[in-house]
Amino acid sequence: MPKYRQNLPQLAGSTFLSDGGMETTFIFHDGIDLPEFASFVLMATPEGRQRLKDYYGRYLEIARRHNAGFILDTPTWRANADWGAKLGYDAGALRKVNMDAAGLLLELRPEFETDATPCVISGAIGPRGDGYKAGNMNAEEAETYHGAQVESFAETEADMVAAFTLTNYSEAIGIARAAITYAMPCAISFTVETDGKLVTGLSLGDAINRVDDATGGSPAYYMINCAHPSHFAGVLDKGEAWLERVRGIRANASAKSHAELDDSTVLDAGDPADLGRWYKGLTGSFPQMRVLGGCCGTDHRHIAAICEACLPQGHGG
């Protein structure tokens, strides 16, 4: 049995970090060409694999300094059938790259893990389509479609799977059901717009409740991603039951809308210290939010600033 699959340590109350905006870091900071915004292509060469290890290493060092746990998400957000086909990857090649990506992180974990910094291996899943637009798959289609990627991770020593930048609750239901089939703990992370709602207009609370109702509450937890905290802080009302299910934040550095970000040719990295202050406010109001990472435009500087704001004593408890 994988190390943490039965008992995810991030649910026990300590703070866990994750990385920032992997693709925006590689493209805008490192000058790496990522076709179709796909980081998994770096798995194809020894040089690419080392770049990935170096990328994760910067964040893992921050986690160790602050005695925080860390969630190592695989670089496989685009490693599904539709995006893979655009890059020349068939089903067999995608299965291999997903499994190899988990293997890469399993190689990395022993170098950084300590008793104070447990490291969870998470298979990252992205939407079938664009993370800024509404998907149109129903739950049954999504279960079959994403089930291939979930099954790939289930065959490895990965501890869980996590689906990011989802815009449609039906797709989330399908992923959660596939995770049940393959006995994988699952986290679901929704993208919200500047009004704190999904692009479909559905509220975040309704999306979470619909997924829980359709899956018997099977996701281990939910997250909010790919939006600046100013976009969603106002819709988080204390006392609502669904909020207890939201355990993590992976916010954007920029307060721009998704449309503005899509049209931009330069990176808006925002203000790391200001982002840290937003996270401090959110975790102070909602102490169950203990999985802290970044999304578009964030890098290790933002995660360090979040730690300074939320873990001033240098410990994750």
N, C-alpha and C positions, 0 to 999 in steps of 0.2 A: 504494500500500500504506500503511495506517495506520502511524503513527510507530513503534510498538513491537510490532506484532502478531507479527512473526517472532522477535524477541528481547526478551523481557520483562526489563527491567532489574532487577526485584526478585529475579530468580534469580541475579544476578551476585555477591551477597554483601553489598551495602550494606543499611542499614536503611531501610525504607519505612513511613510512617505511613498510616493511613486515618482516617476520621471516627469518631464515637462513635454513640450511639443517636439516630439522626435523629428517629424518630417520638416517642420519649419526650421529647426536647428540645423539639420543636415544641409538643407537647401540654402538658407540665407546666411548662416554663420560659417559653415564649412565648405560651401561652394560645390556640393555634391549634386549631381543630376539624379533626381529620383523620378523616373518615368511614371506617370499616373499617380504621383505622390505616394509611391509604394516603397517603404523601407525594406521590405523582405527581399528585394533584389540584391541587397548587400550580402545576403547569405551565400551568394553564388561564388564568391572569391575569398581566399584567405585574408586579403587586405580589407575587404568589406566586413568580414566577421570580426577582425581586430578593431575596426572603427566602431562597430556596435559595442564591443566589450569596453572600449575606452569611454564611449558615451555613457554606458550604465555606471562605469566605475566612478565618474565624477559625482553622480548622485549617491551612490553607495557610501562614498567617503563622508558626505554630508550626514547621511543617516547614522553612521557610526559615531561621528563627532557629537551628535545629539542623543545618542542611545535610543534612537527610534527604529522601529521595524521598517521593512521595505518590501514593496510589492514589485516584483520584476515582471512587467508585461512584455510578452514577446513582440517582435517587430512585424506583426502579421495582420495589422488592421486591414490591409488590402488583399490579403491572401485568400480570397474566395473566388468562385468560378467566373463571375463576370469580369472582375478586374484582372484576374489571372489570365483569362483568354486574351485580353488586350496586350498582355506582356509575353504571350507565347507559352504559358504554363497550362498543361492539361491537368486532369483530375489527379493522376499519379504524381506529377511534379509538385502540385500544390500540397498533396498529402505529405510528401517528403519534406518540403520546405517548412511546413508547419511543425512537423515532428523535429526537424533539425533545429528550428528556432528554440523550441523548448529545451533541446539538448544543449544548445549554446549557453542558456541561462543556468542550466544544471551544472555546467562546467564552471561557471562564474561564481555560483553561490558559495562554495567552500572558501573562496578567497576572502570573502567579506563578512560572512555570517558569524555572529557571536550570540551569546545568551541574551544580550541586551538588544541585538539587532537581528531578529529572525527574518528570513527572506522567503517570501511566498512566491512561487512560480505560477504565473497566470497566463493562460493562452488568450491573446487579444483577438477579438472578432469585431469587424466593422460592418456597417450596413451594406446591403447589396448595391445600393446606389450612392448618391451624393449625400454626404453627412449634413448638408445645409438645406436639402430639399425633402419633401415628403415622399416616403416610399409607398408603394401601392400593393405590396404582397399581403395576402391574408395569412393567418397564423399557420394553416396547414402547409402552404407553400414555403413559408419561412422555416418551419421545422425541418422539412426535407432539405431545403437549400443549405441552411447553415449547419444542419446535422453532420455534413461531411467534415467540416472544420472541427466541430466539437469532438467527433469521433477520433480525428487525428490526435488531438490533445489528450483524449482519454487513454490512448495507447502509449502515452509517455508517462514520465514521473511528474508531470505538471500537477499542481495542487488544485487548480480551479480554472474556470474560463471567465472572461469579462467582455461584455459587448459594449462598445463605445459609440458615441455620436448617433444614437438611434433617434429617429424623428417620428416613428410610427409605433404605437403600442402593439399592433398586431405582429409586427416583426419581432418585437421583444417577447411576446408570448411564444412565438415559434422557437426562438432561441432557448428560452427557459424550458420549454418542453423537451427540446433535444438534449439539454443538459440533464434533465431527469432520466431520459432514456439511457444515457451513458454514465450515469452516476457521478456527474461532475458538479461540484458547487459552482454557483453562477452569480455574477454581479451584473446588473443592468444599469447602464448610464445613458441618460437622455440629454439631448441637445435642446436648449431653449433659446427663444428669440429675445429681443430687447424688452418685451413685455412679460418675460418669465414664463411664457407658454410655449408649447411645441409649435412647430411651423404650421401644423394643421389647425391651430387655434384651441386645441385641447389643453386644459390646465395640467400642470405637472402632477398634482394630487390625483386627478382623475386617471391619468395614464398609469400611475403606480397602482392605484386601486384596481383598474381593469386587468392589469397583468397578474396581480395577486389573486383576484377572483377567478381568473381563468386557469391558474396553475396551482391552486391550493397554497399560495404564498411561498412557492418553492425558491425564488431567488434568495440568496444569502443576504443581500442588501442591494440598495440602489445608490446611484451617484448622479451628480449634475455635472455636465461638462460643456466645453466649447462655448462659453458665454462669460462675460465679465460679471463678477459678483453684483455689480450695480444693476444688472439686468434681472436678477432673480431674487435678491435679498428681500424685496418688498412683497413677494408672494409666499414667503415662509412665515406662516402664522403659528405662533406657539399654541400648543394644545391640540392641534390636528393630528389624528392617529397616524396618518400616512407619513408624517415627518419623521417618526421614529424609525422608519425603514430607510431613510436617507443617511448613509454612513460616510459618504465621501464627496469631495469636491475636486474637480479638475477644470479650473477656470481658465479663460483666456487672459492674456496680459493686456490686451487692448479692449477699450470700451466701445469700439466701433461695431456696427451691425455686421451681420454675415454678408450682406450685399456689398457693403463698403470694403470688407476684407477680401472678398472675391475679386473686386475690381482693382485692388492695390497691387502695385509691383514692388513695393518695399515693405519691409517687416516693421510692424508697430509693436515694439517690445514693452510699451507702457512704462510704468514705474514699479520696479520690484518691491521697494519699501511700501508703497501705497497698497500694492496687492497683498503684502503681508498684513497690513492693518485691516484690510477687508476680511481676510481669513481669521484674524484674531477676533474680530467682531462676530463672525459667524460661529466659530467654535465656542465662543463665550456664551452665545445665546442658545446654541444647539450642541451640547457637549458630546452627543453621540456621533457627530461628524469628526471622525478620527483618521480617515484615510485622506491624505492631503497631497495633491499633485497639481500638475498644470496641463494646459492644452495649447492651442495655437499661440505662437509667439513667446511662450515661456521657455526658459532654460534653467541651468543649474543655479544661476544667480537668483531667480525668482524662488526656487525651492529653498535656497539658503535664507532668503529674506522671510519666507513663511515660517521657517524654523525659528529664526530670531524673534519673530513676533509671537509665535504660539508656544514655543518651548524655550523660554528664556533661561531656565535653569539647566538646559542641555540634557534633559531626559524626556523620554517618551511617555511617562506615566501621567 
